[in-house]
Amino acid sequence: MTFTATGTETTRPPDPPAVRHWTERAGQASATPATHLAGLSVAVVGLGYVGLPTALALCGAGATVTGLDTSERRLRDIRAGAVDLLPPQHAALVCAERTGDLRLTADPAPLRDADAVVVCVPTPVTEDRAPDLRALRAACATVVRHAAGGQLIVLTSTSHVGSTRELLTEPLAARGLTVEEDVLVAFSPERVDPGNTRHTPERTPRVLGGAGPLSTRAATFLLRPTASRLHPVPDPETAEMAKLWENVFRAVNIALANELADACLHLGLAPLPVIEAAATKPYGFLPFYPGPGAGGHCIPCDPHYLLGQLPPDGPDGPTAPVTTAAMAALRQRPAQVARRAADLLRTAGRGPAGARVLVLGAAYKPGVSDVRESPAAHILGQLAAEGADVRYSDPFVPELTVDGAVLRSVDRPQDQPWDLVIVHTAHPGDDLTWLDTVPLVHDPRSRHLPGTPRAPHAPRVPVGTS
């Protein structure tokens, strides 16, 4: 019972369905990490590099998880264990499938029975670098169509500012479901670094912005097992911008590291010792390292979700000139690496035509099989166009499509003669000492390789470092 200001006794209206539902759930939760989400049914939409680890973390906290993916091939790979996961995650996958805590399907019907829905679909860019929202729009439309009162819906896919409102809050309202009353909605961008054992999701803080205080509280309860801690922000838009800020920062600094590494080479200096020396400063500096380009769906793609919302030009030029220039530089980097490789061959007196060139490592980063936006395909394609006999070797990537042609990874590359080797990705445990016997080595990562020939214009610098 409650009382009005005049003392008249009135009946307190019942809590809205979503509020009542999640208040009861939180009240019943055990303090034990393995049972934190016991009794909860969670649907994870999209089982890629983010969705699958998220699903396993939720299973590990006691939830029953339905994993939804439109790709039957992806579902088959998960069932077979043929997916990029850390060893503990592989063990968790086997356990979750055996117990039935993780159910895989391409059918969206189970969404309507879930207590919570987590959307983890990819957000790539098109060929002309425009945001490609087809998968995200389709996934959110499916979630909204199956939404039921009392549900919590969390979007984790990186997208433009306003995505949560446009793709979830407003369509739900059009269906008659009021956020903060009938349903709860939040945005909590993923922080997954595939193959990195030091920064697993459970050891990494996570940003979370709810559509209101009740949504934030419920999403915090749900996502607590997926992060070391949760950092709430006032609204989904703040969380969306925070994710874009993170990856724009990284993109700009990677582009800058490539630029400064090239400047070092021009001046006859090895870049890596310079970076290590600068990194001894305990404030105001973060080390970034040069490489063959940027791969994956974070650095090459995410900044375009911000640029796509800004006017391309103002009275003084681009409205985000630093970000625009950085993204252009990153796009050009693989071509620069290929040109440098061709120049090394010409300097050696043979040129690229007919030269046997190996790209060592095709995945975009060490320890994974992910080739999305990998610079390797661009480098191989450009050298092939100049007549080189190109190959690649990567135990994580058995096949790679380059300009429509399917290449297969070379086993034991150290047993074959090469005119030039480009070190694209060195996987954990790779023994690169055999490169001592290769006539030319091009290492865009600026690591020192023993036995690498010296450039005539810069005798102190390993040839091919860029």
KEBA-380346 format. One record per residue (C-alpha): chain; residue number from 1; residue in one letter; x, y, z. Coordinates in steps of 0.5 Angstrom, whole numbers. Each point is the difference from the previous one (the first is absolute). Layout:
<atoms>
{A, NUM, A, {X, Y, Z}}
...
</atoms>
This chain:
<atoms>
{A, 1, M, {0, 0, 0}}
{A, 2, T, {2, 7, -1}}
{A, 3, F, {-3, 7, 2}}
{A, 4, T, {-1, 6, -4}}
{A, 5, A, {2, 7, 3}}
{A, 6, T, {-7, 1, 4}}
{A, 7, G, {1, -7, 3}}
{A, 8, T, {-5, -3, -4}}
{A, 9, E, {2, -8, -1}}
{A, 10, T, {1, -2, -7}}
{A, 11, T, {2, -6, -4}}
{A, 12, R, {7, 0, -2}}
{A, 13, P, {0, -2, -8}}
{A, 14, P, {3, -7, -1}}
{A, 15, D, {7, 1, -3}}
{A, 16, P, {1, 0, -8}}
{A, 17, P, {1, -7, -2}}
{A, 18, A, {8, 1, -2}}
{A, 19, V, {1, 3, 7}}
{A, 20, R, {-3, -5, 4}}
{A, 21, H, {3, -6, -4}}
{A, 22, W, {7, 2, 0}}
{A, 23, T, {-1, 3, 8}}
{A, 24, E, {-2, -7, 1}}
{A, 25, R, {6, -3, -4}}
{A, 26, A, {5, 4, 4}}
{A, 27, G, {-3, -2, 6}}
{A, 28, Q, {0, -7, -1}}
{A, 29, A, {8, 0, -2}}
{A, 30, S, {5, -4, 3}}
{A, 31, A, {7, 4, 2}}
{A, 32, T, {3, -6, -3}}
{A, 33, P, {3, 1, -7}}
{A, 34, A, {-2, -6, -3}}
{A, 35, T, {-7, 1, 2}}
{A, 36, H, {-1, 7, 0}}
{A, 37, L, {-5, -1, -6}}
{A, 38, A, {-3, -6, 2}}
{A, 39, G, {-7, -1, -3}}
{A, 40, L, {1, 5, -5}}
{A, 41, S, {-1, -1, -8}}
{A, 42, V, {4, 4, -4}}
{A, 43, A, {0, 1, -8}}
{A, 44, V, {7, 2, -3}}
{A, 45, V, {-1, 2, -7}}
{A, 46, G, {6, -1, -4}}
{A, 47, L, {5, -5, 1}}
{A, 48, G, {7, 3, -3}}
{A, 49, Y, {6, 3, 4}}
{A, 50, V, {-4, 3, 5}}
{A, 51, G, {-7, -4, 1}}
{A, 52, L, {3, -6, 1}}
{A, 53, P, {5, 2, 6}}
{A, 54, T, {-6, 4, 3}}
{A, 55, A, {-5, -6, -1}}
{A, 56, L, {6, -4, 4}}
{A, 57, A, {1, 5, 5}}
{A, 58, L, {-8, 0, 2}}
{A, 59, C, {0, -8, 0}}
{A, 60, G, {6, 0, 5}}
{A, 61, A, {-5, 5, 4}}
{A, 62, G, {-5, -5, 0}}
{A, 63, A, {-5, 3, -5}}
{A, 64, T, {-3, -5, -5}}
{A, 65, V, {2, 3, -7}}
{A, 66, T, {-3, 0, -7}}
{A, 67, G, {5, 1, -5}}
{A, 68, L, {-3, 3, -7}}
{A, 69, D, {4, 1, -6}}
{A, 70, T, {-3, 0, -7}}
{A, 71, S, {6, -4, -3}}
{A, 72, E, {-1, -7, 0}}
{A, 73, R, {8, -1, -1}}
{A, 74, R, {2, 4, 6}}
{A, 75, L, {-5, -4, 4}}
{A, 76, R, {3, -6, -3}}
{A, 77, D, {7, 2, 2}}
{A, 78, I, {-2, 2, 7}}
{A, 79, R, {-3, -7, 1}}
{A, 80, A, {7, -3, -3}}
{A, 81, G, {4, 5, 4}}
{A, 82, A, {3, 3, -6}}
{A, 83, V, {0, 7, 3}}
{A, 84, D, {5, 5, 2}}
{A, 85, L, {0, -1, 8}}
{A, 86, L, {5, 0, 6}}
{A, 87, P, {1, -7, 3}}
{A, 88, P, {-4, 2, 6}}
{A, 89, Q, {-6, 2, -5}}
{A, 90, H, {1, -6, -4}}
{A, 91, A, {-1, -4, 6}}
{A, 92, A, {-6, 4, 2}}
{A, 93, L, {-3, -1, -7}}
{A, 94, V, {0, -8, 1}}
{A, 95, C, {-3, 1, 7}}
{A, 96, A, {-5, 4, -2}}
{A, 97, E, {-2, -4, -6}}
{A, 98, R, {0, -6, 5}}
{A, 99, T, {-4, 2, 5}}
{A, 100, G, {-5, 4, -5}}
{A, 101, D, {1, 7, 3}}
{A, 102, L, {2, 2, -7}}
{A, 103, R, {-5, -1, -5}}
{A, 104, L, {2, 1, -7}}
{A, 105, T, {-6, 2, -6}}
{A, 106, A, {-1, 4, -6}}
{A, 107, D, {-7, 1, 2}}
{A, 108, P, {-2, 7, 3}}
{A, 109, A, {-7, -3, 4}}
{A, 110, P, {4, -1, 6}}
{A, 111, L, {1, 7, 1}}
{A, 112, R, {-7, 1, 3}}
{A, 113, D, {1, -4, 6}}
{A, 114, A, {7, 3, 2}}
{A, 115, D, {1, 4, 6}}
{A, 116, A, {5, 4, -3}}
{A, 117, V, {3, 1, -7}}
{A, 118, V, {7, 2, -2}}
{A, 119, V, {1, 2, -7}}
{A, 120, C, {7, -1, -3}}
{A, 121, V, {0, 0, -7}}
{A, 122, P, {6, 3, -4}}
{A, 123, T, {0, 7, -3}}
{A, 124, P, {5, 0, -6}}
{A, 125, V, {0, 6, -5}}
{A, 126, T, {-1, -1, -8}}
{A, 127, E, {5, 1, -5}}
{A, 128, D, {0, 7, 0}}
{A, 129, R, {1, 0, 7}}
{A, 130, A, {-8, 2, 2}}
{A, 131, P, {-3, -3, 6}}
{A, 132, D, {-3, -7, -2}}
{A, 133, L, {-6, 0, 5}}
{A, 134, R, {-4, -6, -3}}
{A, 135, A, {2, -5, 5}}
{A, 136, L, {-1, 4, 6}}
{A, 137, R, {-7, 3, -3}}
{A, 138, A, {-2, -7, -2}}
{A, 139, A, {2, -3, 7}}
{A, 140, C, {-3, 6, 4}}
{A, 141, A, {-7, -1, -4}}
{A, 142, T, {0, -7, 1}}
{A, 143, V, {1, 1, 8}}
{A, 144, V, {-5, 6, 0}}
{A, 145, R, {-5, -5, -4}}
{A, 146, H, {0, -5, 5}}
{A, 147, A, {1, 4, 6}}
{A, 148, A, {-4, -1, 6}}
{A, 149, G, {-2, 4, 7}}
{A, 150, G, {5, -1, 5}}
{A, 151, Q, {6, -1, -4}}
{A, 152, L, {7, 4, 0}}
{A, 153, I, {3, 1, -7}}
{A, 154, V, {7, 2, 0}}
{A, 155, L, {4, 2, -6}}
{A, 156, T, {7, -1, -1}}
{A, 157, S, {2, 1, -7}}
{A, 158, T, {4, 6, -1}}
{A, 159, S, {-4, 5, -4}}
{A, 160, H, {-2, 8, -1}}
{A, 161, V, {-2, 4, 5}}
{A, 162, G, {-8, -1, 1}}
{A, 163, S, {0, -7, -2}}
{A, 164, T, {-3, -3, 6}}
{A, 165, R, {-5, 5, 0}}
{A, 166, E, {-2, 0, -8}}
{A, 167, L, {1, -8, 0}}
{A, 168, L, {-3, -2, 6}}
{A, 169, T, {-4, 5, 5}}
{A, 170, E, {-4, 3, -6}}
{A, 171, P, {-2, -6, -3}}
{A, 172, L, {-2, -3, 6}}
{A, 173, A, {-4, 6, 2}}
{A, 174, A, {-3, -1, -7}}
{A, 175, R, {-2, -7, 2}}
{A, 176, G, {-3, 3, 7}}
{A, 177, L, {5, -2, 4}}
{A, 178, T, {3, 6, 4}}
{A, 179, V, {7, 0, 2}}
{A, 180, E, {1, 0, 8}}
{A, 181, E, {-7, -3, 1}}
{A, 182, D, {-2, -6, -4}}
{A, 183, V, {8, -1, -3}}
{A, 184, L, {7, 2, 2}}
{A, 185, V, {5, 2, -5}}
{A, 186, A, {7, 2, 1}}
{A, 187, F, {7, 0, -4}}
{A, 188, S, {6, -3, 2}}
{A, 189, P, {6, 0, -5}}
{A, 190, E, {4, -6, -1}}
{A, 191, R, {7, 0, 2}}
{A, 192, V, {3, -7, -3}}
{A, 193, D, {7, -1, -2}}
{A, 194, P, {0, -7, -3}}
{A, 195, G, {6, -4, 1}}
{A, 196, N, {2, 5, 6}}
{A, 197, T, {1, -4, 7}}
{A, 198, R, {2, 6, 4}}
{A, 199, H, {-7, 4, -2}}
{A, 200, T, {-5, -5, 0}}
{A, 201, P, {-7, 3, 0}}
{A, 202, E, {-1, -2, 8}}
{A, 203, R, {6, 4, 1}}
{A, 204, T, {-1, 6, -3}}
{A, 205, P, {-5, 6, 2}}
{A, 206, R, {-6, 1, -4}}
{A, 207, V, {-4, 6, -1}}
{A, 208, L, {-8, 0, 0}}
{A, 209, G, {-5, 5, -1}}
{A, 210, G, {-7, -1, 1}}
{A, 211, A, {-6, 3, -3}}
{A, 212, G, {-2, 2, 7}}
{A, 213, P, {2, -2, 7}}
{A, 214, L, {-4, -6, 1}}
{A, 215, S, {3, -3, -7}}
{A, 216, T, {7, 2, 3}}
{A, 217, R, {-1, -4, 6}}
{A, 218, A, {-3, -6, -4}}
{A, 219, A, {6, 0, -5}}
{A, 220, T, {5, 1, 6}}
{A, 221, F, {-3, -7, 3}}
{A, 222, L, {0, -4, -6}}
{A, 223, L, {7, 2, -3}}
{A, 224, R, {4, 0, 7}}
{A, 225, P, {3, -7, -2}}
{A, 226, T, {2, 3, -7}}
{A, 227, A, {5, 5, 3}}
{A, 228, S, {5, 2, 5}}
{A, 229, R, {-5, 6, 2}}
{A, 230, L, {-5, 4, -3}}
{A, 231, H, {0, 7, -1}}
{A, 232, P, {-7, 3, -1}}
{A, 233, V, {-1, 7, -4}}
{A, 234, P, {-6, 4, 0}}
{A, 235, D, {-3, -3, -7}}
{A, 236, P, {1, -4, -6}}
{A, 237, E, {3, 5, -4}}
{A, 238, T, {6, 2, 5}}
{A, 239, A, {1, -8, 0}}
{A, 240, E, {0, 0, -8}}
{A, 241, M, {5, 6, -1}}
{A, 242, A, {4, -3, 5}}
{A, 243, K, {1, -6, -4}}
{A, 244, L, {2, 4, -6}}
{A, 245, W, {4, 5, 4}}
{A, 246, E, {4, -6, 2}}
{A, 247, N, {1, -3, -7}}
{A, 248, V, {1, 7, -3}}
{A, 249, F, {6, 1, 5}}
{A, 250, R, {3, -7, -2}}
{A, 251, A, {0, 2, -8}}
{A, 252, V, {3, 6, 1}}
{A, 253, N, {6, -2, 4}}
{A, 254, I, {1, -6, -5}}
{A, 255, A, {0, 4, -6}}
{A, 256, L, {5, 5, 4}}
{A, 257, A, {4, -6, 2}}
{A, 258, N, {1, -2, -7}}
{A, 259, E, {1, 7, -2}}
{A, 260, L, {6, 1, 5}}
{A, 261, A, {3, -7, -2}}
{A, 262, D, {1, 2, -7}}
{A, 263, A, {3, 7, 2}}
{A, 264, C, {5, -4, 5}}
{A, 265, L, {2, -5, -6}}
{A, 266, H, {1, 7, -5}}
{A, 267, L, {4, 2, 6}}
{A, 268, G, {4, -6, 0}}
{A, 269, L, {-3, -2, 7}}
{A, 270, A, {-3, -7, 2}}
{A, 271, P, {-7, 2, 3}}
{A, 272, L, {-1, -5, 5}}
{A, 273, P, {6, 2, 5}}
{A, 274, V, {-3, 7, -1}}
{A, 275, I, {-7, -2, 2}}
{A, 276, E, {3, -4, 6}}
{A, 277, A, {4, 6, 2}}
{A, 278, A, {-6, 5, 0}}
{A, 279, A, {-4, -5, 4}}
{A, 280, T, {4, 1, 6}}
{A, 281, K, {-4, 6, 1}}
{A, 282, P, {-5, -1, 5}}
{A, 283, Y, {-5, 5, -2}}
{A, 284, G, {-3, 3, -6}}
{A, 285, F, {2, -6, -5}}
{A, 286, L, {-2, -6, -2}}
{A, 287, P, {4, -5, -4}}
{A, 288, F, {-3, -2, -7}}
{A, 289, Y, {3, -4, -5}}
{A, 290, P, {1, 0, -8}}
{A, 291, G, {-3, -5, -4}}
{A, 292, P, {-2, -2, -7}}
{A, 293, G, {-7, 3, 1}}
{A, 294, A, {-6, -1, 5}}
{A, 295, G, {-5, -6, -1}}
{A, 296, G, {-6, -3, 4}}
{A, 297, H, {-6, 4, 1}}
{A, 298, C, {2, 5, 5}}
{A, 299, I, {5, 5, -3}}
{A, 300, P, {-1, 0, -7}}
{A, 301, C, {-8, 0, 1}}
{A, 302, D, {-2, 3, 6}}
{A, 303, P, {2, 7, -1}}
{A, 304, H, {-4, 1, -6}}
{A, 305, Y, {-6, -1, 4}}
{A, 306, L, {2, 7, 3}}
{A, 307, L, {2, 3, -6}}
{A, 308, G, {-6, -2, -4}}
{A, 309, Q, {-4, 4, 5}}
{A, 310, L, {4, 6, -1}}
{A, 311, P, {0, 5, -6}}
{A, 312, P, {5, -2, -5}}
{A, 313, D, {3, 7, -1}}
{A, 314, G, {-1, 7, 4}}
{A, 315, P, {2, 7, -2}}
{A, 316, D, {8, -2, 2}}
{A, 317, G, {-1, -7, -3}}
{A, 318, P, {-2, -7, 3}}
{A, 319, T, {-3, 1, 7}}
{A, 320, A, {4, -6, 3}}
{A, 321, P, {7, 1, -4}}
{A, 322, V, {4, -4, 5}}
{A, 323, T, {-4, -6, 0}}
{A, 324, T, {-1, 1, -8}}
{A, 325, A, {7, 0, -1}}
{A, 326, A, {2, -6, 4}}
{A, 327, M, {-6, -4, -3}}
{A, 328, A, {3, 2, -7}}
{A, 329, A, {7, -2, 3}}
{A, 330, L, {-2, -7, 2}}
{A, 331, R, {-3, -2, -6}}
{A, 332, Q, {6, 2, -4}}
{A, 333, R, {5, -4, 5}}
{A, 334, P, {-1, -7, -4}}
{A, 335, A, {2, 3, -7}}
{A, 336, Q, {6, 4, 4}}
{A, 337, V, {2, -7, 2}}
{A, 338, A, {-1, -3, -7}}
{A, 339, R, {4, 6, -3}}
{A, 340, R, {6, -1, 5}}
{A, 341, A, {0, -7, -1}}
{A, 342, A, {0, 1, -8}}
{A, 343, D, {6, 5, 1}}
{A, 344, L, {4, -5, 4}}
{A, 345, L, {0, -5, -5}}
{A, 346, R, {2, 6, -5}}
{A, 347, T, {5, 2, 4}}
{A, 348, A, {3, -7, 0}}
{A, 349, G, {0, 0, -7}}
{A, 350, R, {-6, -5, -2}}
{A, 351, G, {-7, 4, 1}}
{A, 352, P, {-6, -3, 2}}
{A, 353, A, {-2, -3, -7}}
{A, 354, G, {1, -8, 1}}
{A, 355, A, {3, 1, 7}}
{A, 356, R, {-2, -5, 5}}
{A, 357, V, {-3, 4, 6}}
{A, 358, L, {-3, -3, 7}}
{A, 359, V, {-5, 4, 4}}
{A, 360, L, {1, -3, 7}}
{A, 361, G, {-6, 0, 4}}
{A, 362, A, {-7, 2, -3}}
{A, 363, A, {-4, 1, 6}}
{A, 364, Y, {-1, 8, 2}}
{A, 365, K, {3, -2, 7}}
{A, 366, P, {4, -5, 3}}
{A, 367, G, {-4, -6, 3}}
{A, 368, V, {-6, 0, -4}}
{A, 369, S, {-3, -2, -6}}
{A, 370, D, {-3, 6, -2}}
{A, 371, V, {1, 3, -7}}
{A, 372, R, {-5, 6, 0}}
{A, 373, E, {3, 6, -3}}
{A, 374, S, {7, -4, 1}}
{A, 375, P, {5, 4, -4}}
{A, 376, A, {3, -6, -2}}
{A, 377, A, {-5, -1, -6}}
{A, 378, H, {1, 7, -3}}
{A, 379, I, {8, -1, 1}}
{A, 380, L, {0, -7, -4}}
{A, 381, G, {-5, 3, -5}}
{A, 382, Q, {4, 6, -2}}
{A, 383, L, {7, -4, -1}}
{A, 384, A, {-4, -5, -4}}
{A, 385, A, {-2, 5, -4}}
{A, 386, E, {7, 2, -1}}
{A, 387, G, {2, -7, -3}}
{A, 388, A, {2, -3, 7}}
{A, 389, D, {-1, -7, 2}}
{A, 390, V, {-3, 1, 6}}
{A, 391, R, {-2, -5, 6}}
{A, 392, Y, {-1, 1, 7}}
{A, 393, S, {1, -5, 6}}
{A, 394, D, {-5, 0, 6}}
{A, 395, P, {-2, -6, 5}}
{A, 396, F, {-6, 4, 2}}
{A, 397, V, {-3, 1, -7}}
{A, 398, P, {0, -6, -5}}
{A, 399, E, {-3, 4, -6}}
{A, 400, L, {0, 8, -2}}
{A, 401, T, {-4, 3, -5}}
{A, 402, V, {5, 5, -4}}
{A, 403, D, {-4, 4, -6}}
{A, 404, G, {-5, -6, -1}}
{A, 405, A, {6, -5, 0}}
{A, 406, V, {0, -5, 6}}
{A, 407, L, {7, -1, 3}}
{A, 408, R, {2, -6, 4}}
{A, 409, S, {5, 1, 6}}
{A, 410, V, {7, -3, -1}}
{A, 411, D, {2, -5, 5}}
{A, 412, R, {8, 1, 3}}
{A, 413, P, {1, 6, -4}}
{A, 414, Q, {8, -1, 2}}
{A, 415, D, {1, -6, -4}}
{A, 416, Q, {-2, 4, -7}}
{A, 417, P, {5, 6, -3}}
{A, 418, W, {-3, 7, 0}}
{A, 419, D, {3, 6, -3}}
{A, 420, L, {-4, 4, 5}}
{A, 421, V, {-4, -1, 7}}
{A, 422, I, {-5, 5, 2}}
{A, 423, V, {-1, -1, 8}}
{A, 424, H, {-8, 2, 0}}
{A, 425, T, {-2, -3, 7}}
{A, 426, A, {5, -4, 4}}
{A, 427, H, {-5, -5, 5}}
{A, 428, P, {2, -2, 7}}
{A, 429, G, {6, -5, 0}}
{A, 430, D, {2, 1, -7}}
{A, 431, D, {7, -1, -1}}
{A, 432, L, {3, 5, -5}}
{A, 433, T, {7, -2, 0}}
{A, 434, W, {0, -3, -7}}
{A, 435, L, {-1, 7, -3}}
{A, 436, D, {7, 0, 1}}
{A, 437, T, {1, -4, -7}}
{A, 438, V, {-5, 4, -4}}
{A, 439, P, {4, 5, -4}}
{A, 440, L, {-5, 6, 1}}
{A, 441, V, {-5, 1, 6}}
{A, 442, H, {-5, 6, 1}}
{A, 443, D, {-3, 1, 7}}
{A, 444, P, {-5, 5, 0}}
{A, 445, R, {-1, -1, 7}}
{A, 446, S, {7, 3, 1}}
{A, 447, R, {3, -6, 4}}
{A, 448, H, {7, -1, 0}}
{A, 449, L, {1, -7, -4}}
{A, 450, P, {7, -3, 0}}
{A, 451, G, {4, -1, -6}}
{A, 452, T, {-4, 5, -4}}
{A, 453, P, {4, 4, -5}}
{A, 454, R, {1, 7, 1}}
{A, 455, A, {-2, 6, -5}}
{A, 456, P, {5, 3, -3}}
{A, 457, H, {-3, 7, 1}}
{A, 458, A, {0, -2, 8}}
{A, 459, P, {5, -5, 2}}
{A, 460, R, {-3, 0, 7}}
{A, 461, V, {-7, -2, -1}}
{A, 462, P, {-2, -7, -2}}
{A, 463, V, {-3, 0, -7}}
{A, 464, G, {-7, 0, -1}}
{A, 465, T, {-2, 3, 7}}
{A, 466, S, {-5, 5, -1}}
</atoms>
